Amino acid sequence: MTGTEKILRHIAEQAEAESGQILKAAQAEADAITAAAAKEAGDINKAAEARAEAFRKDAQARLEASLAMQKRRAALSVRGELVDQALHDAYESLLNLPEEEYFAFLYHQLESQAQAADGVLQLSAKDLARKPADFAEKAARIAAARGGSLTLSDQAAAIDGGFLLNYGGVVENGSFKAIFEARADEFKDAVCAVLFNQP
């Protein structure tokens, strides 16, 4: 082997050794980059999973709150309908009391609403037709006990039941509708106490 061949061979061996080291270093760097990328991808996935779980929990909580609110609204709506129906039934029951009880109730209402003045008493058309024979006299006695007088009008009032008292243009509304409207909150509370065991 000549000197030139030895030099060339030595250069080739050295180049091969250096290229092996370069390849090893490149492989090590590639492995490090791959590992770092895999770790970063894992971290990103974990963060994404955590965000997705937080979003799922938040959405679940919002859904449950919305469902609970809808349930409360539905329950309140049903309760309101039950209370309204009960008040309507009570109103109808009052209008349809047997005549003796009905007019006893009217006398009681007159005792609380009659004034110490001269007035005119009006009934509904239905009540005018079915009033007891002594109704006008009893109403007059009740008014006299209060220091006033009442004359029963033969003109029917546009009411379902109860009465109107006219004192010189000032009308005291003793109709059942007016009574129910004036005491609506009290009646609703009483109905709720019965229907829903509320104090």
Secondary structure, DSSP 8 states (H G I E B T S, - for coil): --HHHHHHHHHHHHHHHHHHHHHHHHHHHHHHHHHHHHHHHHHHHHHHHHHHHHHHHHHHHHHHHHHHHHHHHHHHHHHHHHHHHHHHHHHHHHHTS-HHHHHHHHHHHHHHH--SSEEEEEEBHHHHHH--TTHHHHHHHHHHHTT-EEEE-SS-BSSSSEEEEEETTEEEEEEHHHHHHHTHHHHHHHHHHHHH---
